[in-house]
């Protein structure tokens, strides 16, 4: 539902957004959870105020999905506190179709405890308790969290630029959540809670099916790399943004940078060592991952580590195997769908792979992106029996891309930026936000594209990832986490000016404004001389030895 100033009914400034939402909320329709007032996201406990446009936000949108999930997380924390006051909930990462939250308690986590927490959550939903937002002075909020010994939360609020902060209360229980929440517990019944090692998995509906709790999905490999990310954070003694900010302000960030980069190098070397030890069998190395995961830099660094092992890999570009434009699938709006596997001449690609692995020579095609035609190439390629082929592309994990090559000859690597850092114990950093900031900075640095263009493209990019990449994650033989624990403090310096240029009168301003608030949580890393020139981060900020 949308209102414009001067069109239709008059809405007084003192009208609460909750009243507007209740007027139009229909039984059985997706839940309205917030509103965008002049493209600024507000919770429903806010007055309308002066406005030009008001647009209600429901759970069919990504914004609405995040608000609903955040509110159920608050419900989980509240219920855990009521079941066992010394029980700590730490929100960590998304996997297995839900949100993994660690539970810390002196008595240990049991299935009985998880059942008790879920039962209490259901009871609180049935009681329909109010969730009340209070705007307090920042210093008052800091003292509240110091008194409850939530020091990382106190440090976070202390770093905020605004003089006031919003605290959400449910009875005497309070918390600071990074973003709006719903106004009562009665609407939060759509969730499932599963016992997991040392914690729980909280499942809430996705935006494409807002009334349905997704099924539990086994993702042992992906879950393993996420647990590795947590271990890396522990190695660095940097779990929360406040920890990172402390290192920056003390002038100790160089050690964090060096150890973070060393962890990357160690992992890449381990992957290269495994390939080298099995080189007679593993002839085709396939690298895939979502946008801005650092695939190109990773491939280059893997190549170097393979050469350390005496192996000379050969790369093939999938770009030269695109179909002619007239044979390319299209999106519903008529534009070409280059992310569909049907946009590639898979048959020709497989023919060349098979011939190369047999030791034959092939003439590589050349794709002309100006004309949309594949042209006859001039480059002759052959591969030695001990040299693996490296192919990088979004479909690398999909068996359909390389169906003619036996599975045992392939080594598939999945790469993504799985953030190890949390804002605090109850506020996680979404991997998609970190990748979006990477892409935004890179698009401006190297493609001359401003943030607005990146933000407009991002929903289509994400849709392509959900269809072409994420369903094949568990096909990987190895997973590499390209996130660097310090990177957001570096990206902030580039991203803030770009986000500040997004005009307020476009829908993308909502996300730009949220990302600006997020970036302001980080202290600045003002000098980059400690970031090595082969770092994956250099792919986005510049001065990488792999990009001339």
C-alpha positions in Angstrom: 0.0 0.0 0.0 1.3 3.5 -0.9 0.2 7.0 -0.1 1.4 10.2 -1.7 1.1 13.7 -0.2 -1.7 15.6 -1.7 -3.3 12.6 -3.4 -6.3 10.9 -1.8 -6.9 11.2 2.0 -5.1 13.5 4.3 -2.9 11.8 6.8 -2.1 13.9 9.9 1.6 14.0 11.0 0.8 12.5 14.4 -0.8 9.4 12.8 1.1 6.2 13.9 2.3 4.0 11.1 0.9 1.0 13.0 -2.6 2.5 12.7 -2.1 2.7 8.9 -0.9 -0.9 8.7 -3.8 -2.2 10.8 -6.3 -0.4 8.5 -5.1 -2.3 5.4 -3.8 -5.6 6.8 -5.9 -8.4 5.5 -6.3 -11.8 7.2 -4.2 -14.4 5.3 -2.1 -11.7 3.5 1.6 -11.3 4.2 2.3 -9.5 7.4 3.1 -5.8 7.3 6.1 -5.2 9.4 7.4 -1.7 8.7 7.0 1.3 6.4 9.2 3.4 4.1 8.6 7.1 4.6 10.3 9.0 1.8 12.4 5.9 1.3 13.6 5.8 4.9 12.8 2.6 6.6 10.8 3.0 9.9 9.2 0.6 12.3 5.5 0.8 12.8 5.9 2.4 16.3 6.8 5.7 14.6 4.5 8.6 13.7 4.1 9.5 10.1 5.6 13.0 10.5 6.1 15.2 7.4 6.2 13.1 4.3 5.9 12.9 0.5 5.4 9.2 0.2 4.5 6.3 2.5 4.9 2.7 1.4 4.1 -0.2 3.7 6.7 -3.1 3.9 5.5 -6.7 4.2 7.3 -10.1 4.5 7.2 -10.6 0.7 10.2 -8.3 0.4 13.7 -8.9 1.5 13.4 -5.9 3.9 10.3 -7.4 5.5 11.9 -10.9 5.7 14.9 -9.4 7.6 12.6 -7.6 10.0 10.6 -10.7 10.7 13.7 -12.8 11.3 15.2 -10.1 13.5 12.0 -10.1 15.6 12.0 -13.9 16.0 15.7 -13.7 17.0 14.6 -11.3 19.8 11.8 -13.8 20.7 14.5 -16.5 20.9 16.8 -14.5 23.1 13.9 -13.5 25.4 12.6 -17.1 25.8 16.1 -18.4 26.5 16.5 -15.7 29.2 13.3 -16.8 30.8 14.1 -20.5 30.6 17.6 -20.1 32.0 18.8 -16.5 32.9 22.5 -17.4 32.6 22.0 -18.8 29.1 23.7 -16.7 26.4 22.6 -16.7 22.7 25.1 -15.8 20.0 23.7 -15.3 16.5 26.3 -16.6 14.1 25.5 -17.5 10.5 23.0 -18.7 7.9 23.1 -22.4 6.9 20.9 -25.5 6.6 17.9 -23.4 5.7 18.0 -21.3 8.8 20.1 -19.1 11.2 22.5 -20.9 13.5 22.7 -19.5 17.0 25.2 -20.8 19.5 24.1 -21.3 23.1 26.5 -20.8 26.0 25.6 -22.1 29.4 27.6 -23.6 32.3 25.4 -26.7 32.2 25.8 -27.5 28.5 23.2 -27.6 25.7 20.7 -30.4 25.7 17.8 -31.3 23.4 15.5 -31.0 26.5 16.7 -27.4 26.9 16.0 -26.6 23.2 12.5 -28.0 23.6 11.9 -25.9 26.7 13.1 -22.7 24.8 10.8 -23.5 21.8 7.9 -24.1 24.1 8.5 -20.8 25.9 8.7 -19.0 22.5 5.3 -20.5 21.6 3.9 -19.3 24.9 5.2 -15.8 24.4 3.6 -15.7 21.0 0.3 -16.8 22.4 0.5 -14.1 25.1 0.9 -11.5 22.4 3.2 -9.4 24.5 4.0 -5.8 23.3 7.4 -5.1 22.0 8.0 -1.4 22.8 10.6 0.8 21.3 12.1 3.4 23.5 14.4 6.2 22.3 17.0 6.9 25.0 20.1 9.0 25.3 23.1 7.1 24.1 24.9 7.4 27.4 21.9 5.9 29.2 21.8 2.9 26.8 25.6 2.4 27.3 25.1 2.2 31.1 22.2 -0.2 30.7 24.4 -2.7 28.8 27.3 -2.2 31.1 25.1 -3.1 34.1 24.0 -6.3 32.3 27.7 -7.0 31.4 27.0 -6.8 27.7 30.2 -4.9 27.1 30.5 -5.5 23.3 26.9 -4.0 23.0 27.8 -1.1 25.2 30.9 -0.4 23.0 28.8 -0.6 19.9 26.2 1.9 21.1 29.0 4.2 22.3 30.4 4.3 18.8 27.1 5.4 17.2 27.1 9.0 15.9 23.5 9.8 16.9 22.8 11.2 20.4 20.0 8.7 21.0 19.6 5.0 20.4 16.5 2.8 20.1 16.0 0.0 22.6 13.3 -2.6 22.3 11.5 -3.7 25.5 9.3 -6.7 26.1 8.3 -6.4 29.8 11.5 -5.8 31.7 13.7 -7.5 29.1 15.4 -5.2 26.6 17.9 -5.4 23.7 19.5 -3.4 21.0 18.7 -4.8 17.5 20.3 -3.3 14.5 17.1 -2.4 12.6 13.3 -2.2 13.1 11.2 -4.9 14.7 7.5 -5.8 14.9 5.4 -4.3 17.7 4.0 -7.5 19.4 5.0 -11.1 19.8 1.6 -12.5 18.6 2.6 -12.4 14.9 5.8 -14.3 15.3 4.5 -17.9 15.3 6.0 -18.8 11.9 9.3 -20.4 12.9 11.0 -23.7 13.7 13.7 -24.4 16.2 16.1 -27.4 15.8 18.7 -28.6 18.2 22.2 -28.4 16.7 25.7 -29.0 18.2 26.2 -26.4 20.9 23.3 -24.4 19.7 20.1 -24.2 17.7 19.0 -23.6 14.1 16.2 -21.0 13.8 14.1 -21.3 10.6 11.8 -18.4 9.5 10.0 -17.9 6.1 11.8 -16.6 3.0 10.5 -13.6 1.1 9.3 -15.8 -1.8 7.1 -17.9 0.5 6.4 -15.7 3.5 3.8 -18.0 5.0 6.0 -21.2 4.9 8.8 -22.2 7.2 11.6 -23.6 5.0 12.6 -27.2 5.4 15.8 -28.2 7.2 18.5 -28.7 4.6 21.6 -30.7 5.3 24.7 -28.7 4.3 27.6 -30.4 6.1 30.3 -28.9 3.8 29.0 -25.4 3.9 28.3 -25.6 7.6 31.9 -26.8 8.1 33.4 -23.8 6.3 31.2 -21.5 8.5 32.5 -23.1 11.6 36.0 -22.6 10.3 35.2 -18.9 9.9 34.3 -18.8 13.6 37.5 -20.5 14.5 39.4 -17.9 12.5 37.7 -15.2 14.4 38.8 -16.9 17.6 42.4 -17.2 16.4 42.4 -13.4 15.7 40.6 -12.7 19.0 38.2 -10.5 17.1 34.6 -11.7 17.4 32.8 -8.4 17.2 33.0 -5.0 15.5 34.0 -3.4 18.9 37.0 -5.8 19.0 38.1 -4.7 15.5 37.6 -1.0 16.3 39.7 -1.4 19.4 42.6 -2.9 17.4 42.3 0.0 14.9 42.3 2.7 17.5 45.2 1.2 19.4 47.3 1.1 16.2 47.4 -2.7 16.4 45.5 -3.5 13.2 48.6 -4.5 11.2 48.8 -7.8 13.2 45.2 -8.5 12.4 45.8 -7.9 8.7 48.9 -10.1 8.6 47.3 -13.0 10.4 44.1 -12.8 8.3 46.2 -12.8 5.1 48.3 -15.7 6.4 45.2 -17.7 7.1 44.1 -17.2 3.5 47.5 -18.3 2.2 47.6 -21.4 4.4 44.2 -22.5 3.2 45.1 -21.9 -0.5 48.3 -23.8 0.0 46.4 -26.7 1.5 44.1 -26.9 -1.5 47.0 -26.8 -3.9 48.9 -29.5 -1.9 45.8 -31.8 -2.2 45.6 -31.3 -5.9 49.3 -31.9 -6.3 49.1 -35.1 -4.3 46.3 -36.3 -6.6 47.4 -34.7 -9.9 47.3 -38.0 -11.9 43.5 -38.2 -11.2 42.5 -34.5 -10.8 42.8 -32.9 -14.2 40.0 -30.4 -14.2 39.8 -27.7 -11.5 36.5 -25.9 -11.4 36.1 -22.7 -9.3 32.7 -21.2 -8.6 31.1 -18.7 -6.3 28.7 -15.8 -6.0 29.4 -12.2 -7.1 32.3 -10.4 -5.5 33.6 -13.5 -3.7 37.1 -13.0 -5.1 37.1 -15.9 -7.6 39.7 -14.3 -9.9 42.3 -13.5 -7.3 41.8 -16.8 -5.7 42.4 -18.6 -9.0 45.6 -16.6 -9.5 46.9 -17.4 -6.0 46.0 -21.1 -6.4 47.9 -21.1 -9.7 51.0 -19.8 -7.8 50.7 -22.4 -5.1 50.4 -25.1 -7.8 53.6 -23.9 -9.4 55.3 -24.1 -6.0 54.4 -27.8 -6.2 55.9 -28.1 -9.7 52.6 -28.0 -11.5 51.9 -25.6 -14.5 48.1 -25.2 -14.7 46.4 -24.0 -17.8 43.3 -21.7 -17.7 40.3 -21.7 -20.1 37.9 -18.7 -20.2 34.2 -19.6 -20.3 33.5 -16.2 -21.8 34.6 -17.4 -25.2 32.0 -20.2 -25.2 29.0 -17.9 -25.0 26.3 -18.6 -27.6 25.5 -16.0 -30.3 23.0 -13.5 -29.0 20.2 -15.0 -31.1 20.7 -18.4 -29.4 20.9 -16.9 -25.9 18.0 -17.4 -23.4 16.1 -14.3 -22.4 14.6 -13.0 -19.2 10.9 -12.2 -18.9 11.6 -8.6 -19.8 13.2 -9.6 -23.0 16.8 -8.9 -22.0 19.5 -11.6 -22.5 20.0 -14.0 -19.6 23.8 -14.5 -19.7 23.7 -16.2 -16.3 21.6 -19.1 -17.5 23.8 -22.1 -18.4 21.9 -22.2 -21.7 23.8 -19.0 -22.6 27.0 -21.2 -23.0 27.7 -23.6 -25.8 28.1 -26.5 -23.4 28.5 -29.1 -26.2 31.5 -27.3 -27.7 33.0 -26.7 -24.3 32.8 -30.4 -23.4 34.2 -31.5 -26.7 37.2 -29.2 -26.1 37.7 -30.4 -22.5 37.7 -34.1 -23.5 40.1 -33.5 -26.4 42.5 -31.5 -24.2 42.5 -34.1 -21.4 43.3 -36.7 -24.1 46.4 -34.7 -25.0 45.0 -33.3 -28.3 45.4 -29.7 -29.5 42.3 -27.5 -29.9 41.8 -24.0 -31.4 40.0 -21.9 -28.8 37.1 -19.8 -29.9 36.9 -16.1 -29.4 33.8 -14.3 -28.4 33.1 -10.8 -29.7 31.1 -9.0 -27.1 30.4 -6.0 -29.4 28.7 -8.1 -32.0 27.4 -10.9 -29.8 29.0 -13.5 -32.1 31.5 -16.2 -31.5 34.3 -16.0 -33.9 36.9 -18.5 -35.1 39.9 -18.2 -32.8 43.6 -18.3 -33.6 44.9 -19.6 -30.2 46.1 -23.2 -30.2 46.1 -25.0 -26.9 47.3 -28.3 -25.7 47.8 -29.6 -22.1 50.6 -31.8 -20.7 49.5 -35.0 -18.9 50.6 -33.5 -15.5 49.0 -30.0 -16.1 45.5 -29.5 -14.8 42.9 -27.3 -16.5 41.5 -24.4 -14.4 38.0 -23.1 -15.3 36.4 -20.3 -13.3 32.7 -19.4 -13.6 29.4 -19.4 -11.9 28.3 -22.8 -13.2 31.5 -24.6 -12.2 29.8 -26.8 -9.5 27.0 -27.8 -11.9 27.7 -31.2 -13.4 25.8 -30.1 -16.5 28.7 -27.8 -17.4 31.3 -30.6 -17.7 29.1 -33.7 -18.1 31.5 -35.3 -20.6 34.4 -35.4 -18.0 34.2 -38.2 -15.4 33.5 -36.8 -11.9 36.6 -38.4 -10.4 38.8 -36.3 -12.7 37.3 -33.1 -11.4 38.1 -31.0 -8.3 35.4 -28.4 -7.5 36.1 -25.4 -5.3 33.4 -23.2 -3.9 34.4 -19.7 -2.8 32.4 -17.1 -1.0 32.9 -14.3 1.5 31.5 -15.7 4.7 32.0 -12.9 7.3 33.6 -14.1 10.5 32.7 -10.8 12.3 29.5 -10.0 14.2 28.2 -6.5 15.0 27.6 -8.0 18.5 26.3 -11.2 20.0 22.8 -10.6 18.8 23.4 -8.8 15.5 25.2 -10.6 12.7 26.7 -9.2 9.5 25.0 -10.6 6.5 27.3 -12.1 3.9 25.3 -10.5 1.2 25.9 -7.0 2.6 29.6 -7.6 2.7 29.6 -8.8 -0.9 27.4 -5.9 -2.0 29.9 -3.4 -0.5 32.8 -5.2 -2.3 30.9 -5.0 -5.6 29.9 -1.4 -5.2 33.5 -0.3 -4.5 34.8 -2.4 -7.4 32.1 -1.2 -9.8 33.1 2.4 -9.1 36.9 1.8 -9.0 37.2 -0.2 -12.2 33.9 0.2 -14.2 33.0 3.8 -13.5 29.6 2.7 -12.2 28.1 4.6 -9.3 26.4 3.0 -6.3 22.9 3.5 -7.6 23.6 1.3 -10.6 25.1 -1.4 -8.4 22.1 -1.3 -6.1 19.6 -1.6 -9.0 21.4 -4.6 -10.4 21.9 -6.4 -7.1 18.4 -8.1 -6.9 18.9 -9.7 -10.4 22.4 -10.7 -9.3 21.1 -12.3 -6.2 18.3 -14.1 -8.1 20.9 -15.6 -10.4 23.0 -16.8 -7.5 20.0 -18.5 -5.9 19.3 -20.3 -9.1 22.7 -21.1 -10.5 25.2 -21.2 -7.6 23.8 -21.9 -4.2 21.9 -25.1 -5.0 25.2 -26.7 -6.0 27.3 -25.7 -3.0 27.5 -29.2 -1.6 28.9 -30.5 -4.8 32.2 -28.8 -3.9 35.2 -30.9 -3.0 36.8 -27.9 -1.2 35.4 -24.6 0.1 37.3 -21.4 0.6 36.2 -18.4 2.7 37.5 -15.3 1.0 36.3 -12.9 3.8 38.9 -10.9 5.6 38.0 -9.9 9.1 39.3 -6.4 8.7 38.0 -5.7 5.2 34.8 -3.8 6.1 36.8 -1.1 7.9 38.7 -0.6 4.7 35.7 -0.8 2.3 33.9 1.8 4.5 36.2 4.5 3.4 35.3 3.9 -0.3 31.7 3.0 0.2 30.4 5.8 2.4 30.9 8.6 -0.2 29.3 6.4 -2.9 26.3 5.6 -0.7 26.0 9.2 0.2 25.4 10.1 -3.5 22.3 7.9 -3.8 19.4 10.3 -4.1 16.6 10.1 -1.6 13.8 10.1 -4.2 14.7 6.6 -5.5 13.7 3.2 -3.9 17.3 2.2 -3.6 17.9 4.9 -1.1 16.4 2.6 1.6 19.2 0.1 1.2 21.8 2.8 0.8 20.8 4.4 4.0 20.8 1.1 5.9 24.3 0.3 4.5 25.5 3.8 5.5 24.3 3.2 9.1 26.1 -0.2 9.0 29.4 1.3 7.7 29.4 3.9 10.5 29.8 1.1 13.1 33.4 0.7 11.9 36.4 2.7 12.8 38.5 3.8 9.8 41.6 2.0 8.6 43.0 5.1 6.9 46.3 3.6 5.6 46.5 0.5 3.4 50.2 0.0 3.2 49.9 -3.2 5.3 47.4 -4.8 2.9 49.6 -7.0 0.6 49.3 -6.5 -3.2 48.1 -10.1 -3.7 45.3 -9.8 -1.2 41.8 -10.8 -2.4 40.7 -7.4 -1.1 42.9 -5.7 -3.7 40.6 -7.1 -6.4 38.0 -4.6 -5.1 40.0 -1.6 -3.9 42.8 -1.6 -6.4 46.6 -2.1 -6.7 46.4 -5.8 -7.1 49.3 -7.6 -8.8 46.7 -9.7 -10.6 44.9 -6.8 -12.4 46.9 -4.5 -14.6 
